[in-house]
Amino acid sequence: MHGCELPSEWVQRWSHLAPPGGAVLDVACGRGRHMRWFHERGHPVTGVDRDPHAIEAVAGLGEAVRADIESGPWPFDGRRFAVVVVTNYLWRALLPAIVDSVAPGGVLLYETFASGNESVGKPSRPDFLLQPGELLQACGGLRVVAYEDGFLEEPPRFVQRLAAVRPEPGEGPVRRRL
């Protein structure tokens, strides 16, 4: 059944970086697989999507915001989240707002399609495919904990994925379990 997909392995792998009980924002949340993942672990969750059916599906989990974030204003100006999750979504104009939404001590978990994907399927338009190193460049001010740029077999796709934290002001070296 659509909407019951497992959370991304990348999100699962790096979700331990989330501050306990910290608020989570799932950008382009779809049917809420990542909202459910964090909700089940005691995090208050917020999801944003333009699809009314998606918002209806996640309404009982937490804050569900229906917004066209590509054509309208960013609905979270001034808000910060302990975790910001983005998977299978790219709208370059929003990258600064997404990165800015990560609170000090918070984490960004991002995974989406990359250049090369056009050789194996959709999306294939360059507008929706990250160029080499593009995700790293977009995350200035965050400390990258993990980054991958390559090909995954199942399903076949080219991706870039990143786990990065925003240091607390004046924070020195912090031990983060990998």
N, C-alpha and C positions, 0 to 999 in steps of 0.2 A: 504494500500500500504506500502510495506517495506520501511523503511527509514523515515516514518512519525510518528514514535512512540513518545509518550510524553517523556520529560526528566524524569529521575529518581525522585521520590518524595523526596529522600534524597538530591539530588543536588538542587532541587527547594527549599527545606526547608532551606538549609544553604547557598545558593548563596548570601544572603544579606551580608555575611562576606567579599565578594569580594570588594577590593578597587575600587571606582568608576573609570570606564574607563580603569582599569588594564587589561593587556594582559592575555589571557587564553590559556592554553595548554590542549587539550583533547587527552589523550593517548589511543591508540587503538580505534580511534574515530568512526569507523564504518561509518554509513550513516550520522553522524553529529547531532544527536538529541541534544547533549549538546552544540555543537558549535552554533547551531541555537539559543538555549535558551540564551546564553550569547551575541551573536551577536545582537539579538533583544533588548538587554538591554544596547547596546552601547559599548561593549567590543571588541577590536581587538582579533581575534581568530586564533589559530593554531591547526591543527589536524594532527596526525600521524597515519598511518595504512599501512599494507603491501598489502592490497587488492586494486588493481587498480580501481575497480568499486567504492569502498568506497571513494577513493581520488577524483575520477571524480565527485562524488555526492556532495562533500563539496568544490570543487575548487572555487566556486563563493563566498564563505563566508569569506574567509581569506586565510592565508597561509596553503597550503595542502602539507604535506610531505609524500611521499611514501617511506617507509623504513621497512626493516625486523629488528625490534628492538630486536628480540630474537637471531638472528644469526649475525647481523652486529653491528657496533658501534652506540652508543646513539647519535642521530643527533643534540642534543641540549646542548652538552658540553659547559659549561660556560654561558649558557643563563639561566635567571631566569624569572619566570612568576608570576603574581599577583594571579593567580588561576591555579591549576593543578587538572584536573578531571580524575578519572579512575573509570570505572564501568564495571563489568562483565569481568574482565581481571586480570590475575595474572601470572607474570613471576618473580619469587623470585630474580633472579640475577639483575633485574632492580630496585628493591625497593630502594636501596641507591641513584641511579640516579634520580628517580622520586622525592624522598624527597628533594634531593639537588636542584631540579629545582624550588622549592618554594622560591620566593623572600622574603626578610625581609618585614614584614607587610602583606605577602600573605597568601593564604589559600590552603590547600589540602583537596579535597573532594573525598573520596575513598569508593567504595562499590563493594564487590565481594563475590563470593561463599565461604562458610565455611564448615568445617568438619561437617558431618551429611547429607550434600546434596546428598551423594551417596544413601541414603535411600529413596529419593523422585525423583531422576532423574539425568540428566546431568547438569554440569560435575560431574563425579563420581570418576575420578582418583585423588589420593591424591596430585599429582603435581599441581592440579588446585584448591585445597581447602585449605583455610587458617586454621591453627590450632588455638585452643583457645588462645587468646591474641596476636597472631602473628602480626597482623596489628599494635597494640599498640607498640610492641617492635621495629618494623621497623621505627617508627616515632620519634626516639630520636632527640632532638633539637627543636621539634615542641610542641606547647602547645595545648593539646587536649581539644576541646570545647565540642564535643559530640562523643559518641562511643556506638555502639550497636553490640551485638553478639547474634543472635537467629534465630528464624523461622518466616517466612512471609507466609501468607496463599495464596495470589493471585499474581502471580502463586506460588505454593508451592515451597519453597526454604529456605535453611539455608544461612545466610549472616553474614558478618562482615561489618560494615560501620563506617566511621570516618570523622569528620570535625576537622581540626587542623590548627592552624596559626603559622607562624614563627615570633617570636617577632622581633621588630626592635632592633638594638644594643642599649644597655643601657635602654631599655624600661622597665618601671615599670608596675604596674597593669594597665590594659586597660579595659575599659568598652566595652564589646561586647554584643550586644543584642542577647538574646537566642530565 
